[in-house]
Amino acid sequence: MEINALQTLGAVQTYAQSDTVSTVFNEMITELMDPDSMTESMSSQSQAFLNQSLNYSGIAPVFVPNDVSSQTSGFTSDGDWADLINQAAQKFNVPAKLIHSVIQQESSFNPQAVSQAGAAGLMQLMPGTAKFLGVEDRFDPGQNVMGGAKYLRQMLDQFDDRVDLALAAYNAGPGNVKKYGGIPPFQETQNYVKKVLSNFQG
């Protein structure tokens, strides 16, 4: 069951020990089945972020701690990350504009963004997903964008290059897309897909 689940999520890594597989499997299943439960197991650093007075940033439910918002104020435009986005697009054969649109919706180009569910960085990677993708530091723009682009490529591969379904899977998990045979009937996911597609196609 664990092997099948990892394959469904597009796993391409081979883990040396079974306990590592179990740990990653359990974390990712938790995220996919109940994203809100991640707040109960977040690191002390993430909990500290959420316990502070928070500033709202962007359209998506993304929050930025007061003590880091000033530090990233000069790095929140798409132009700051154009080269990185292009590199990720070429490496994983994902349209640069799609990566751009996902980042715009996920974090408004703020590399220090942290969501209420514990997702972090430019492309808002959850802890288990980041580990699965080989991302060690979710707040490192290079690792985050490369990991997010890799995940987008995996979702595009799973859903026959259908951008709408890949985006739905990025937001709600590929299991939910398969379960409902399309974009899941979650208002958040439906709005997410519409907004990212609008930016991508506009």
KEMARRO-980847 format. One record per residue: residue in three letters; residue number from 1; x, y, z of N, C-alpha, C in turn. Coordinates in steps of 0.05 Angstrom, whole numbers, always signed. Example, Ala and Ser with C-alpha at 12.3 -4.5 7.8 and 13.67 -1.06 7.14 Angstrom:
KEMARRO-980847
<'ALA'; 1; <+264; -114; +156>; <+246; -90; +156>; <+264; -66; +156>>
<'SER'; 2; <+257; -45; +142>; <+273; -21; +143>; <+258; +1; +157>>
//
This chain:
KEMARRO-980847
<'MET'; 1; <+17; -24; +0>; <+0; +0; +0>; <+17; +25; +0>>
<'GLU'; 2; <+39; +25; +16>; <+56; +48; +17>; <+70; +53; -10>>
<'ILE'; 3; <+80; +31; -22>; <+94; +34; -48>; <+75; +45; -69>>
<'ASN'; 4; <+50; +34; -69>; <+30; +44; -89>; <+24; +73; -85>>
<'ALA'; 5; <+21; +81; -59>; <+15; +109; -54>; <+37; +127; -63>>
<'LEU'; 6; <+62; +119; -58>; <+85; +136; -66>; <+86; +137; -97>>
<'GLN'; 7; <+80; +115; -110>; <+80; +115; -139>; <+59; +133; -150>>
<'THR'; 8; <+35; +133; -137>; <+13; +150; -145>; <+21; +179; -143>>
<'LEU'; 9; <+37; +186; -123>; <+46; +214; -119>; <+69; +221; -137>>
<'GLY'; 10; <+78; +202; -154>; <+99; +209; -173>; <+127; +205; -161>>
<'ALA'; 11; <+130; +187; -142>; <+156; +183; -130>; <+176; +173; -150>>
<'VAL'; 12; <+200; +184; -149>; <+221; +175; -167>; <+246; +168; -151>>
<'GLN'; 13; <+245; +172; -124>; <+268; +166; -108>; <+266; +138; -97>>
<'THR'; 14; <+289; +126; -91>; <+291; +100; -78>; <+302; +104; -50>>
<'TYR'; 15; <+287; +96; -30>; <+295; +100; -3>; <+310; +76; +8>>
<'ALA'; 16; <+331; +81; +22>; <+349; +60; +31>; <+337; +43; +54>>
<'GLN'; 17; <+321; +55; +71>; <+310; +41; +93>; <+280; +43; +94>>
<'SER'; 18; <+266; +22; +103>; <+237; +22; +103>; <+226; +42; +122>>
<'ASP'; 19; <+240; +48; +144>; <+229; +67; +163>; <+228; +95; +151>>
<'THR'; 20; <+246; +101; +133>; <+245; +127; +119>; <+221; +129; +102>>
<'VAL'; 21; <+215; +107; +87>; <+191; +106; +70>; <+166; +110; +87>>
<'SER'; 22; <+165; +96; +110>; <+142; +98; +127>; <+138; +126; +137>>
<'THR'; 23; <+159; +139; +144>; <+157; +167; +154>; <+147; +185; +133>>
<'VAL'; 24; <+158; +184; +109>; <+149; +201; +87>; <+120; +195; +79>>
<'PHE'; 25; <+114; +169; +78>; <+87; +160; +71>; <+67; +171; +91>>
<'ASN'; 26; <+73; +168; +116>; <+54; +177; +137>; <+50; +207; +136>>
<'GLU'; 27; <+72; +222; +131>; <+69; +251; +131>; <+53; +260; +107>>
<'MET'; 28; <+57; +247; +84>; <+43; +256; +60>; <+14; +248; +61>>
<'ILE'; 29; <+8; +224; +72>; <-20; +216; +75>; <-35; +235; +93>>
<'THR'; 30; <-21; +243; +115>; <-33; +262; +133>; <-40; +288; +119>>
<'GLU'; 31; <-22; +298; +102>; <-27; +323; +88>; <-50; +320; +69>>
<'LEU'; 32; <-51; +297; +54>; <-71; +294; +34>; <-99; +290; +46>>
<'MET'; 33; <-100; +275; +68>; <-126; +268; +80>; <-137; +290; +97>>
<'ASP'; 34; <-119; +304; +111>; <-128; +324; +130>; <-107; +346; +133>>
<'PRO'; 35; <-106; +365; +114>; <-86; +385; +115>; <-85; +401; +141>>
<'ASP'; 36; <-110; +405; +153>; <-111; +421; +177>; <-96; +408; +200>>
<'SER'; 37; <-94; +381; +199>; <-81; +368; +221>; <-51; +373; +222>>
<'MET'; 38; <-40; +384; +200>; <-11; +390; +200>; <-4; +411; +220>>
<'THR'; 39; <-24; +428; +228>; <-17; +449; +247>; <-11; +437; +274>>
<'GLU'; 40; <-21; +412; +279>; <-16; +400; +305>; <+12; +389; +307>>
<'SER'; 41; <+25; +383; +284>; <+51; +371; +285>; <+73; +389; +273>>
<'MET'; 42; <+67; +414; +269>; <+86; +432; +258>; <+110; +436; +277>>
<'SER'; 43; <+132; +444; +266>; <+156; +449; +282>; <+151; +472; +301>>
<'SER'; 44; <+167; +474; +321>; <+164; +496; +340>; <+168; +523; +326>>
<'GLN'; 45; <+185; +524; +306>; <+190; +548; +291>; <+165; +557; +276>>
<'SER'; 46; <+151; +538; +263>; <+127; +545; +249>; <+105; +553; +268>>
<'GLN'; 47; <+103; +539; +291>; <+83; +546; +311>; <+89; +574; +321>>
<'ALA'; 48; <+114; +581; +325>; <+121; +607; +334>; <+112; +629; +314>>
<'PHE'; 49; <+115; +622; +288>; <+106; +641; +267>; <+76; +646; +271>>
<'LEU'; 50; <+61; +625; +274>; <+32; +628; +275>; <+22; +641; +300>>
<'ASN'; 51; <+38; +639; +321>; <+30; +651; +347>; <+36; +681; +348>>
<'GLN'; 52; <+51; +691; +328>; <+57; +719; +327>; <+34; +734; +315>>
<'SER'; 53; <+35; +761; +316>; <+16; +778; +301>; <+24; +775; +272>>
<'LEU'; 54; <+5; +767; +255>; <+11; +761; +227>; <+0; +781; +208>>
<'ASN'; 55; <+14; +785; +187>; <+5; +803; +165>; <-5; +786; +142>>
<'TYR'; 56; <-28; +793; +131>; <-39; +779; +108>; <-24; +788; +83>>
<'SER'; 57; <-17; +769; +66>; <-2; +775; +42>; <-13; +760; +18>>
<'GLY'; 58; <-24; +774; -1>; <-34; +761; -25>; <-63; +752; -24>>
<'ILE'; 59; <-72; +740; -46>; <-100; +731; -49>; <-104; +705; -34>>
<'ALA'; 60; <-85; +687; -37>; <-87; +661; -24>; <-83; +664; +6>>
<'PRO'; 61; <-93; +644; +22>; <-90; +646; +51>; <-62; +641; +60>>
<'VAL'; 62; <-45; +661; +55>; <-16; +659; +61>; <-10; +682; +81>>
<'PHE'; 63; <+5; +676; +102>; <+12; +695; +122>; <+42; +698; +125>>
<'VAL'; 64; <+50; +722; +131>; <+78; +729; +134>; <+83; +740; +162>>
<'PRO'; 65; <+101; +728; +178>; <+107; +738; +204>; <+117; +767; +203>>
<'ASN'; 66; <+109; +783; +223>; <+118; +811; +223>; <+148; +814; +222>>
<'ASP'; 67; <+163; +797; +237>; <+191; +800; +239>; <+207; +793; +214>>
<'VAL'; 68; <+193; +781; +193>; <+208; +776; +168>; <+196; +791; +145>>
<'SER'; 69; <+172; +803; +148>; <+160; +816; +126>; <+177; +839; +115>>
<'SER'; 70; <+190; +854; +133>; <+206; +877; +125>; <+231; +867; +110>>
<'GLN'; 71; <+241; +843; +118>; <+266; +833; +106>; <+261; +824; +77>>
<'THR'; 72; <+236; +817; +70>; <+230; +806; +44>; <+215; +827; +26>>
<'SER'; 73; <+212; +851; +36>; <+196; +871; +21>; <+208; +877; -6>>
<'GLY'; 74; <+234; +874; -9>; <+247; +880; -34>; <+249; +856; -53>>
<'PHE'; 75; <+237; +834; -45>; <+239; +809; -61>; <+212; +797; -65>>
<'THR'; 76; <+193; +813; -73>; <+165; +802; -76>; <+154; +806; -104>>
<'SER'; 77; <+170; +813; -124>; <+160; +816; -151>; <+170; +793; -168>>
<'ASP'; 78; <+155; +788; -190>; <+162; +766; -207>; <+190; +770; -220>>
<'GLY'; 79; <+198; +795; -225>; <+223; +800; -237>; <+247; +790; -221>>
<'ASP'; 80; <+244; +790; -195>; <+266; +781; -178>; <+272; +751; -182>>
<'TRP'; 81; <+253; +736; -191>; <+256; +707; -193>; <+255; +697; -222>>
<'ALA'; 82; <+256; +715; -241>; <+253; +707; -269>; <+274; +686; -278>>
<'ASP'; 83; <+299; +691; -271>; <+320; +672; -280>; <+315; +645; -267>>
<'LEU'; 84; <+309; +644; -242>; <+304; +619; -228>; <+280; +604; -240>>
<'ILE'; 85; <+259; +619; -245>; <+235; +606; -257>; <+242; +594; -284>>
<'ASN'; 86; <+257; +609; -300>; <+265; +599; -327>; <+282; +574; -325>>
<'GLN'; 87; <+300; +573; -306>; <+317; +550; -302>; <+300; +525; -294>>
<'ALA'; 88; <+282; +529; -276>; <+264; +507; -268>; <+247; +498; -291>>
<'ALA'; 89; <+237; +517; -306>; <+220; +510; -329>; <+235; +493; -349>>
<'GLN'; 90; <+260; +500; -355>; <+276; +485; -374>; <+283; +457; -363>>
<'LYS'; 91; <+290; +456; -337>; <+298; +431; -325>; <+276; +410; -325>>
<'PHE'; 92; <+252; +419; -319>; <+229; +400; -315>; <+208; +402; -337>>
<'ASN'; 93; <+214; +417; -358>; <+196; +419; -381>; <+168; +428; -372>>
<'VAL'; 94; <+167; +449; -357>; <+142; +461; -348>; <+142; +490; -358>>
<'PRO'; 95; <+120; +499; -369>; <+119; +527; -379>; <+127; +547; -357>>
<'ALA'; 96; <+145; +565; -363>; <+154; +584; -343>; <+130; +601; -333>>
<'LYS'; 97; <+112; +607; -351>; <+89; +623; -343>; <+71; +608; -323>>
<'LEU'; 98; <+70; +582; -325>; <+55; +566; -306>; <+67; +567; -278>>
<'ILE'; 99; <+94; +563; -277>; <+108; +565; -252>; <+103; +593; -240>>
<'HIS'; 100; <+106; +613; -257>; <+102; +641; -249>; <+74; +645; -237>>
<'SER'; 101; <+54; +634; -250>; <+26; +637; -241>; <+21; +622; -215>>
<'VAL'; 102; <+33; +599; -211>; <+30; +585; -186>; <+43; +600; -163>>
<'ILE'; 103; <+67; +611; -168>; <+80; +626; -147>; <+64; +651; -140>>
<'GLN'; 104; <+53; +664; -160>; <+37; +688; -156>; <+13; +682; -138>>
<'GLN'; 105; <+0; +660; -143>; <-23; +652; -127>; <-16; +642; -99>>
<'GLU'; 106; <+6; +626; -98>; <+13; +613; -73>; <+25; +632; -53>>
<'SER'; 107; <+43; +650; -61>; <+58; +666; -42>; <+62; +695; -49>>
<'SER'; 108; <+51; +703; -72>; <+55; +731; -81>; <+85; +738; -83>>
<'PHE'; 109; <+101; +717; -90>; <+130; +720; -94>; <+145; +727; -68>>
<'ASN'; 110; <+134; +718; -45>; <+147; +722; -20>; <+160; +696; -11>>
<'PRO'; 111; <+187; +693; -11>; <+200; +668; -4>; <+197; +660; +25>>
<'GLN'; 112; <+188; +678; +42>; <+185; +672; +71>; <+156; +667; +78>>
<'ALA'; 113; <+138; +665; +59>; <+110; +661; +64>; <+105; +634; +78>>
<'VAL'; 114; <+87; +634; +98>; <+80; +610; +113>; <+49; +609; +114>>
<'SER'; 115; <+37; +587; +106>; <+8; +585; +107>; <-1; +574; +134>>
<'GLN'; 116; <-26; +577; +139>; <-38; +567; +164>; <-34; +536; +167>>
<'ALA'; 117; <-33; +523; +144>; <-30; +493; +145>; <-1; +484; +147>>
<'GLY'; 118; <+18; +503; +145>; <+46; +496; +148>; <+61; +495; +122>>
<'ALA'; 119; <+48; +502; +99>; <+63; +504; +74>; <+81; +528; +74>>
<'ALA'; 120; <+103; +526; +60>; <+123; +548; +62>; <+137; +554; +36>>
<'GLY'; 121; <+147; +578; +33>; <+163; +586; +11>; <+148; +596; -13>>
<'LEU'; 122; <+162; +601; -35>; <+151; +613; -59>; <+128; +596; -70>>
<'MET'; 123; <+132; +569; -71>; <+112; +551; -82>; <+97; +536; -61>>
<'GLN'; 124; <+99; +545; -36>; <+83; +534; -13>; <+84; +504; -11>>
<'LEU'; 125; <+107; +493; -6>; <+110; +464; -3>; <+105; +456; +25>>
<'MET'; 126; <+90; +434; +29>; <+85; +423; +55>; <+110; +407; +63>>
<'PRO'; 127; <+114; +403; +89>; <+138; +389; +99>; <+143; +362; +86>>
<'GLY'; 128; <+122; +345; +86>; <+125; +318; +75>; <+130; +318; +45>>
<'THR'; 129; <+116; +336; +31>; <+120; +338; +2>; <+148; +348; -5>>
<'ALA'; 130; <+158; +367; +11>; <+185; +377; +7>; <+206; +355; +11>>
<'LYS'; 131; <+202; +340; +32>; <+221; +317; +37>; <+220; +297; +14>>
<'PHE'; 132; <+196; +291; +5>; <+192; +273; -17>; <+206; +282; -43>>
<'LEU'; 133; <+207; +308; -47>; <+219; +320; -70>; <+249; +325; -67>>
<'GLY'; 134; <+259; +320; -44>; <+288; +325; -39>; <+295; +353; -31>>
<'VAL'; 135; <+274; +369; -23>; <+279; +396; -15>; <+286; +397; +15>>
<'GLU'; 136; <+309; +406; +22>; <+318; +407; +50>; <+310; +432; +63>>
<'ASP'; 137; <+310; +454; +49>; <+303; +480; +61>; <+281; +493; +44>>
<'ARG'; 138; <+257; +493; +54>; <+234; +503; +39>; <+236; +534; +35>>
<'PHE'; 139; <+251; +547; +52>; <+253; +576; +50>; <+276; +585; +31>>
<'ASP'; 140; <+291; +566; +21>; <+311; +571; +1>; <+297; +573; -26>>
<'PRO'; 141; <+297; +597; -39>; <+282; +600; -64>; <+289; +580; -86>>
<'GLY'; 142; <+315; +575; -88>; <+324; +556; -109>; <+313; +528; -105>>
<'GLN'; 143; <+315; +518; -80>; <+305; +491; -74>; <+275; +490; -76>>
<'ASN'; 144; <+262; +511; -67>; <+233; +512; -67>; <+221; +512; -95>>
<'VAL'; 145; <+232; +529; -112>; <+221; +531; -139>; <+228; +506; -156>>
<'MET'; 146; <+252; +496; -152>; <+259; +471; -166>; <+241; +448; -157>>
<'GLY'; 147; <+237; +446; -131>; <+219; +425; -120>; <+191; +428; -129>>
<'GLY'; 148; <+181; +453; -129>; <+153; +458; -138>; <+150; +452; -167>>
<'ALA'; 149; <+169; +460; -184>; <+168; +454; -212>; <+169; +424; -218>>
<'LYS'; 150; <+185; +411; -202>; <+187; +381; -205>; <+160; +368; -199>>
<'TYR'; 151; <+147; +378; -178>; <+121; +367; -170>; <+100; +373; -191>>
<'LEU'; 152; <+101; +398; -202>; <+82; +404; -224>; <+86; +386; -248>>
<'ARG'; 153; <+111; +380; -254>; <+117; +361; -276>; <+105; +334; -271>>
<'GLN'; 154; <+108; +325; -246>; <+97; +299; -239>; <+67; +299; -241>>
<'MET'; 155; <+54; +321; -233>; <+25; +322; -235>; <+16; +324; -264>>
<'LEU'; 156; <+31; +338; -281>; <+24; +339; -309>; <+27; +312; -322>>
<'ASP'; 157; <+48; +297; -314>; <+52; +270; -325>; <+29; +251; -317>>
<'GLN'; 158; <+19; +254; -292>; <-2; +237; -282>; <-28; +242; -296>>
<'PHE'; 159; <-33; +268; -304>; <-59; +275; -315>; <-57; +284; -344>>
<'ASP'; 160; <-40; +270; -359>; <-38; +273; -388>; <-35; +302; -397>>
<'ASP'; 161; <-18; +317; -382>; <-12; +345; -389>; <-36; +363; -388>>
<'ARG'; 162; <-57; +355; -374>; <-80; +373; -370>; <-73; +392; -347>>
<'VAL'; 163; <-69; +417; -354>; <-60; +437; -335>; <-81; +441; -312>>
<'ASP'; 164; <-106; +441; -319>; <-127; +445; -298>; <-126; +422; -277>>
<'LEU'; 165; <-122; +398; -286>; <-122; +375; -267>; <-95; +375; -251>>
<'ALA'; 166; <-74; +383; -265>; <-48; +384; -251>; <-49; +405; -229>>
<'LEU'; 167; <-62; +428; -234>; <-64; +449; -214>; <-82; +440; -191>>
<'ALA'; 168; <-103; +426; -198>; <-121; +415; -177>; <-106; +396; -159>>
<'ALA'; 169; <-89; +379; -171>; <-74; +360; -156>; <-53; +374; -139>>
<'TYR'; 170; <-41; +395; -150>; <-21; +411; -135>; <-34; +422; -110>>
<'ASN'; 171; <-59; +430; -112>; <-73; +443; -89>; <-86; +423; -70>>
<'ALA'; 172; <-99; +403; -81>; <-115; +385; -64>; <-104; +357; -63>>
<'GLY'; 173; <-83; +351; -78>; <-71; +324; -78>; <-82; +308; -101>>
<'PRO'; 174; <-64; +292; -114>; <-73; +276; -137>; <-94; +255; -130>>
<'GLY'; 175; <-93; +246; -105>; <-113; +226; -96>; <-141; +237; -98>>
<'ASN'; 176; <-146; +262; -91>; <-172; +274; -93>; <-181; +278; -122>>
<'VAL'; 177; <-162; +285; -139>; <-169; +289; -168>; <-178; +262; -179>>
<'LYS'; 178; <-164; +241; -172>; <-172; +214; -182>; <-198; +205; -170>>
<'LYS'; 179; <-201; +211; -144>; <-226; +203; -130>; <-251; +215; -143>>
<'TYR'; 180; <-249; +240; -150>; <-273; +254; -161>; <-273; +254; -192>>
<'GLY'; 181; <-253; +243; -204>; <-252; +242; -233>; <-249; +269; -246>>
<'GLY'; 182; <-236; +287; -233>; <-233; +315; -243>; <-226; +333; -220>>
<'ILE'; 183; <-231; +359; -225>; <-226; +378; -204>; <-245; +373; -180>>
<'PRO'; 184; <-234; +369; -156>; <-251; +362; -133>; <-271; +384; -127>>
<'PRO'; 185; <-294; +377; -115>; <-315; +397; -109>; <-309; +413; -84>>
<'PHE'; 186; <-284; +422; -82>; <-276; +439; -59>; <-275; +467; -69>>
<'GLN'; 187; <-289; +486; -56>; <-290; +513; -65>; <-262; +525; -67>>
<'GLU'; 188; <-245; +519; -48>; <-217; +530; -48>; <-202; +521; -72>>
<'THR'; 189; <-204; +495; -78>; <-190; +484; -101>; <-201; +494; -128>>
<'GLN'; 190; <-227; +496; -130>; <-239; +506; -155>; <-231; +535; -160>>
<'ASN'; 191; <-231; +551; -138>; <-223; +579; -141>; <-193; +581; -148>>
<'TYR'; 192; <-177; +564; -136>; <-148; +563; -141>; <-143; +557; -170>>
<'VAL'; 193; <-155; +537; -181>; <-151; +529; -209>; <-159; +552; -227>>
<'LYS'; 194; <-182; +565; -222>; <-191; +586; -239>; <-172; +610; -239>>
<'LYS'; 195; <-162; +617; -215>; <-144; +640; -213>; <-117; +635; -226>>
<'VAL'; 196; <-106; +611; -222>; <-80; +605; -234>; <-83; +603; -264>>
<'LEU'; 197; <-104; +590; -274>; <-108; +587; -302>; <-112; +615; -315>>
<'SER'; 198; <-126; +633; -301>; <-130; +659; -312>; <-104; +674; -316>>
<'ASN'; 199; <-86; +671; -296>; <-60; +684; -298>; <-43; +671; -320>>
<'PHE'; 200; <-45; +644; -321>; <-29; +629; -340>; <-37; +635; -369>>
<'GLN'; 201; <-63; +636; -374>; <-73; +639; -401>; <-76; +668; -409>>
<'GLY'; 202; <-75; +686; -389>; <-79; +715; -394>; <-56; +728; -408>>
//
